[in-house]
Amino acid sequence: MAHKPQIKIPATYMRGGTSKGVFFRLQDLPEAARTPGKARDDLLLRVIGSPDPYGKQIDGMGGATSSTSKTVILSPSTRADHDVDYLFGQVSIDKAFVDWSGNCGNLSAAVGAFAISGGLVAPARVPRDGMAVVRIWQANIGKTIIAHIPMTNGEVQETGGFELDGVTFPAAEVQLEFMDPAAEEEGAGGSMFPTGRLVDDLDVPGVGTLQATMINAGIPTIFINADAVGYTGTELQEAINGDAAALAKFETIRAHGAVRMGLIKDVSEAATRQHTPKVAFVAPPASYAASSGKQVQAGDIDLLVRALSMGKLHHAMMGTAAVAIGTAAAIPGTLVNLAAGGGEREAVRFGHPSGTLRVGAQATQENGEWSVKKAIMSRSARVLMEGWVRVPAD
């Protein structure tokens, strides 16, 4: 029996923030994968190395964590006042499933650089030196992201002194503006607080009734208090990811919160919507040792946040969840705001397992409805490898 050779597809492997992913230009994909559907999903699964019952993604580009099982597809924007359309696919590790329901805020930091280098931004909009402003249409959630990309001698500047907790080496700073970040999720009516309340009583079978702030901003997120589920907010990954009962409890909370947010109709649907919503727990400031051994002092942060992604405690913080944290912190009365001490604020620095992160947001209230025009944070990004990925032709 003759076996077909592998096909090769132009691709770039990039770090963005505390995530890594395989980046493609839409025009470079095989024709069958240029439109949404099974062919595209099958291709991306094979590129990343999923589904893998061993949970290692050895036969693919994935790194066997939610932060490294990611794909991005970019194309010139079809929308006025935008440069590039950005589509994000979160690839399941052990299931044949690509989740298109949300954005990756970390990889958003790499989109502008890839778009410039890939010829997707009009040359007239890219200065030889200085700052290129790339207008990104985030196609998963229908939102605008503005990326500020440093340029030197006509090329994207990737090296620099900006340090980001959760990333080993410094790089050039990329500032991101998430415009009008309240996510217009189906079933949520486009409201930042889909239940109409800043804090809800969320009944979770087997867990109890928990206070919860459920917000659509950056990415749909369910915030609960750490002490309500037996934690302090200083936990690192091993404290939770090795505890099957704890992970099952958080997944149950996530599923019931998703129903209350109108994202799904029944808890059974949560298994096919792994990327959203996120669940996170918050606590007032406390000192702890980050995963690198670095000491985080209570006096240097406003609150503690730990968040789960794709069923595991994240090693740092998802960028989109950071937008949700900054937005919720800016609104007096949310659990995030109360953990930070309450009152009005336009920025917070929170502690996560790898260190700290600052995010800013300005909230306004009109006719009883809260809105945020933009959330701002800094990340970094760089190309790790470029060339082609290869997959079996079948």
N, C-alpha and C positions, 0 to 999 in steps of 0.2 A: 504494500500500500504506500503510495507516494504521499509525503507530507508537504504541505505548503510552507514556503519560507515565511519568516516574520516580516511584517511591514514596519517601516520606521516613520515617525511623525515628528516634525520639528517641535521642540518643547524647551522650556527653561525651568530649572529647579531653583526656587527662591525662598529665602526667609523673609517673612514680614512680621514685625513685632516678635511675639513669642511663638509663632507658628511657622510651619514650612509647607509648601505645596508645589504641585506641578502646574505650570502656566502654559496655556496654549493661545495662539491666535485662532479665531474661529475659521479663518480662511485656510489654515493649515490642517484642519481635521479632515479625515476621510469624508467624502460627500454624505454618506448615510448618517454621520455623527454631527453634521452641521445644524441639524434641527433637533429639538427635544424629543426624547423617546427612548425606546429600548436599545437601539444601536449605540446611542451616545452613552447611556448608562453602562452598558456592557463593556464598552471601550475603556471608560474611566475606571471601572472596577478592575479590569485586567491590568491597566497601567499601575494602579496603586497596589495590586496584589490581594484583592478581596473577591469573594469571601474566603477567609482563612480560618478553618476550625482550630488551628494551632494558636491563633491570635498574634502572630508575629509579622505577617506580611513580608516574609522572606523573598517571595517570588514577585516582587514589585517594588515600587518607589515609596510606599508608605512606611512610616516609622512605628506602627503598632500603638499609636496613641491618638486621641481625638485631635491633638494639635498638629499631627504630622500625616493625617489621612485626608488630605484636602486637594481639591483641584479648582482651577480658575480658567475661564474662557473669556477672552476679550475680543472686541471688534470695534471699528470706528462707530461712533454714536450716530444713531438715526434721529436723535432728538436735538432740537435747537438749543444752543447755549451749553452743549456738553461736548466733550472731546471723545470719550470712550464709553462703551457699554460693558459692564462688568458683571459676570455671572459666576456664582460660587456654588460648588458642589461638595458637600460633606459626605465622604465615602465611609460607609459602615465597615468595620474591621472584620466581623465574623458573619455578616449577612450580605446577601446580594442586593444591596440597597444603597442608592445615592439620594441624600436628602437635599432638596432644593428650596426648603422652606424659609431659609434665613441667610443673613450675611455673615462673613468673617471679618470682624473689625481689625484683627491683626494683619491678615493678608491684604486688607485695604491699603496698608502702608506701602506695599510692593506694587500695587496696580499702576500708579503714576509712572514709576521708573520703567516698568515693563512696557507700558504704552508708548513712552517716548523712544526707548531703545528699539521697539518693534515697529516704528514708523506709523503708529496709530494716531499720533497727534500732529496736527498741521505744523510744519516747520516754522511758520511765521509766529506761532504761539510759544516757541521754545527759545529762550535767550541763550546766547553762547555762554555767558557767565551771569550768575545771580540766581533768582528763584523762578522756576517754571510753575505756573499755576494750572494744574490739570483738573478739569471738571469731569467728574465721574458719575455716570448714571448707574446706580446699583440696581440691577434688573430683578433680583430676587424679591426685593421689598419695595421697589419703586421709589427710591430716595436718591438725593444728590449728596455726593461727598466731594469736598474740595481738598486736593492734596497739594502741598507746597514742596516741590522737589528741587533741591540745590543742584546747580549746574556749574561745571568747571571745564573750560576749553571745549565747549560744545558737547560734553558728555555728562551723563548723570553722575553726580558725586556720591559715592557709596561709603567712603571712609570718613571718619571724623571722631570727635571725642564724646559724642552723646552716649551716655550709659543708660541702659534699660534693664531693670531687675528682671531676671529670668532669662537674659541673654548674656552669654559669657564675655563677649568682646564688644568694645565701643564701636560706633559707626556714625554716619551722618544722620542728623535729626530730620525727620519728616513730620511736619505738622499736618494734622487732619482735622477738617471741620465737617461734622456730620450735621447736615442741614435739616431742620424740621424733623428731628429724629423719632417722633412718635410714630410707631409702625402702624400702617393701615392694614392690619391683619383681617383676613376674612372671618366674619362672625364677631369681630370686635368693634365694628362700626367706626373704625378710624379713631377711636377715643384713646387717649393716653392711659386712662384707667377704665378698662372695659366694664367693670362692675359698677362704676360710678362712685366708688369709695376709695379713700386713700389707704384704709386698713380694713380688711375683711376677717370674719371668722370662717376659716376653711376647715370643714369637717373631713377628716381623712380616716377611713376605716382602718382599725388596727393601730392607729397612731394617736388619734384624738382630735380635738379642736384646736387649731393653731391660728394665731394672728398672722395675717399675710398681707403684704403690699404687692399687688399684681399690676404690673406696668408694661405698656408697649412703648418702648423707647430704645432705639438701637437694635434690640431684640426682645421679644416678649420674655419677661423674667418674673419669677415668683420669689419674693424675699420673705424669709421668716427669721425669727430671733434664734440665735445659736443656743441659748440656754433652754429654749422650749423643746429642743430635740437632744439635749444632753451634751452639748459642746460648748467650748469657750470662745471659738473664733480664732484661736491660735494654732489650730491643727495643720499638720502637713499631710501630704498625700497618703503616706503609709498608714496613718491613723484611720482612714476611711476606706481607701481602695482595697485593703486586705480584709475588710469586714463585709461579708456578703449580706448579712442582715441589714447593715446600715445602708448599703447601696440599694437594696430592695425597698427600704423605707423611703429613701429619697425619690426613687422612681414612682412609688405610690403617691407621694406628695405631688410630684410633677404632673402625673396623670390627672389627678383630681383638680389640681389648679388649672390645667389646660381646659378642662370642661367648664370650670367657672369663668374662665376668660373667653369662652366661646370659640376656642381654637379647634376643638374637636367636640363631637356630640356624645361620645361614650369613651370611658377610660380604656377600652380595648383598642381604640385607634391610636393610642400614644406610642405603641410599638412601631408604627409606620411613620412616626413624626419624631425622630430621635433628636434632631438638632434644635428644635424649638418646642415648648418654651424651655428656658433655663431655670434651674432652681439654685438659690444662693442663701446663705445664712450670715447674719450680721451680728456684731457685738461692739460695745464701747471699746476705746483704745486700751491695749495692754501690750506689754513688752514680750517679745518672743525671739527665738532664733529661726531665721529663714532657712530654707532648704540648703543654701550655700554655706551656712554657718554664720552669715552676717547677722549682727544683732539689730533688731528693729526696736526702737524705743517708743514707749507709749506717747511720750511728749512730742514725737515727730509725726504722728498720724492723727487723723480725725476719727477713724473707726476701723474695725476689722471686717473683712469680707472674704468668704470662701464660697466658691461656685463650682457646680458640677456641669460637665459637658459630656455628652454621649455616654452617660451612665457612670462617669468617674470624676473624682475631684480633680479639677484643673491644676496644673503645676504652677500657674501664675494667675492670670486673669484674661478671659476672652475680651477682645477689644469692644465688641458690641455690648457685652455685659458691663464693661466700664462706662459706656455711654448711659446705660440704664442706671448705674450707680450714681453717676454725676447728676443725671436728671432727677432721680428720686431724692437725692440729698438736697437739691435746690428747692424742694417743695415741703414746707413746714407740715409736720404731722405724719409723714410716711415713716415706716420702720427704719429706713436707711437714714433719714434726717434725724430721727430721735436717737439712733445709735451714735450719731455724730455730735450730739448735744443739743439738737433742736435749733429753731430760729432760722433766719434767712441767711443764705450763703450762695456764692457764685462759683465755688470750687471746693473740692475735697481732696485730701491725700489719704488713701486707704492702704491698709496692710493686707497683703495676700501671701500665699505660701513662699514665693520667691523674693519678696521684698515689699516695695511700695510703688504706688502709681498715683499721679495727680491728674484729675480730669475736671474740666470746667463746664458749667452750663448756667444759663440765665433763664429763669422761669417767670412767666407772667400769668395772671389769672384774669379772665374776662367772662362775665356772665356765669360765674361759677365753674368755668372750664379752664383747666391748666394747659398751658402750651409752652414749648421750648423752641426757640428759633434755631439754635445750634448748640452742639456740644463739641468741645475742643480737647484734643490730647495729642501728645507727641509720641511717635514710635520711631523705629528705624527699619531699614530693609537692605538686602543686598542679594545679588545673583550668586548662587552656590555652584551651579553647573548649567551649561547650555549646549544644545546640540539636538539629539533626537532621542526619543524613547522608542523602544521596540516592543511590539506585541504580536502574538501569533495571528496569522491572517484570518483564522476562523473566529 
